[in-house]
Amino acid sequence: MALKLTGDLSERAWAISQSMDEPAWAKRERRVGRLVTGGLGLPSPKEEKWRRTDLGRLGLDLGQIKAPAPALLEPVAITGDDQVAWRLPTAVAADMPLCQAMCRLPEPEDLLEALHRALWSDGVLVDLPAGYESPAPLRIHLPTPLAYGSVFYILLVHAGEGSRGTIIIEDEDDSSDGPEGPRLSYTHVELKAAAGAAVNVLLQHRRQGLAYDFLRLRAHLQSDSALDFTAVAHAHPGVFRAGMEAVLGGPGASARARFLYTAGEKSVYPTHLDLGGTIWHQNVRTRSRLVMRGVLAGEARAVLRGFADVQKNAAGSEAYQHMQSLLLDRRARADSIPALKIDENDVKAGHATAAGPLDREQLFYLQSRGLDLATARRLMVAGFFAPVLADVPADLAALAQRALGLVAEEAIA
């Protein structure tokens, strides 16, 4: 009988640990997750950060989901410089010191985090040495689970002093036909950038069929280091929740995040998108910019959350948030929740939100010039995304535009 996520996890967690030949410290980390699963439940809508995403009402039933079976999945694939990236099971088995230092994840706060801690089975360790400059983007392909299956990944990224690197995370179905049954995935990305380092990250997320997918990126940035994160997501039936948390710990550190999304696939299941960005400004001259822009059709719902905490003594810092959604149907809905906490006087900060339909006058004008309705809508959607795409780093702009063009076509159709 297949082991279910709500059952006894000891057997499967132990089997995963044994298959990796984990050292003692890794077994202890996995044991932390296994021990707390019994006392935790799904994230509760009573918590502010989950208030508009009730996983129970959105159909997530862990009793239907099987525990990970690594033997049934393709391994994570890495394309690029093999001198700076390793599959995480290999790095753990080799007891690499950097791996041990970065694998200490935060204490689980809910059942999903605990399951991830206990049952992760694959991932990647990236170590960019001081002064390193990536000759080409490093691609990480994450295989997706089968019907009624689950998968848990850990991605660790260390950028040494003055290094430069670009990482593409491909979290996409390999087939155009979705499996008949729900799936669950949880990916945790831990990133640390030393002084003067710069890391660009592009996430491409796309699913077919019913899925519950979660991604958490945590970054700690030292003096004059920079993170540029772009996520392009096609929200499928079920839930896609992605969040970036950045600690700007050194003077001059900066974080930019763009979430570009579409949702509205016809399904008997709800389509729910939950995106968040949280930035802590802990030092002088730190900068953050959070942009969320997307298109919602059908009965799709998006929850957009932003929080910037500019702490005392973070003089000269800047924090901006901008959230905008196009609603192609009356039943589509976007909830924007920007927030700023400022404890310093010498700061530039602001936020703006907007949600509404396509401009009827512009649509009428394009049709009066000979365009049919579908073509006019596509042009207006392309123009809606254009300013944000123009800001994507040059080595990722074409990929982001191609990924966004594909999912935008489906949302409009």
Buried (B, 14 or more C-beta within 10 A) or exposed (E): EEBBBBBEBBEBBBBBBEEBEBBEBBBEBBBBBBBBBEEBEBBEBEEEBBBBBBBEEBBBEBEBBBBBBBEEBEEBEBBBBEEBBBBBBBBBBEBBEBBBEBBEBEEBEBBBBBBBBBBBBBBBBBBBEEEBEBEEBBBBBBBBBBBBBBBBBBBBBBBBBBBBBBBBBBBBBEEEEBBEBBBBBBBBBBBBBBBBBBBBBBBBBBBBBBBBBBBBBBBBBBBBBBBBBBBBBBBBBBBBBBBBBBBBBBBBBBBBBBBBBBBBBEBEBBBBBBBBBBBBBBBBBBBBBBBBBBBBBBBBBBBBBBBBBBBEEBBBBBBBBBBBBBBBEEEBBBBBBBEBEBEBEEBEBEBEBEBEEBEEEEBEEBBEEEBEEEEBBBBBBBEBBEEBBEEBBEBBBEBBBEBBBBBBEBBBE
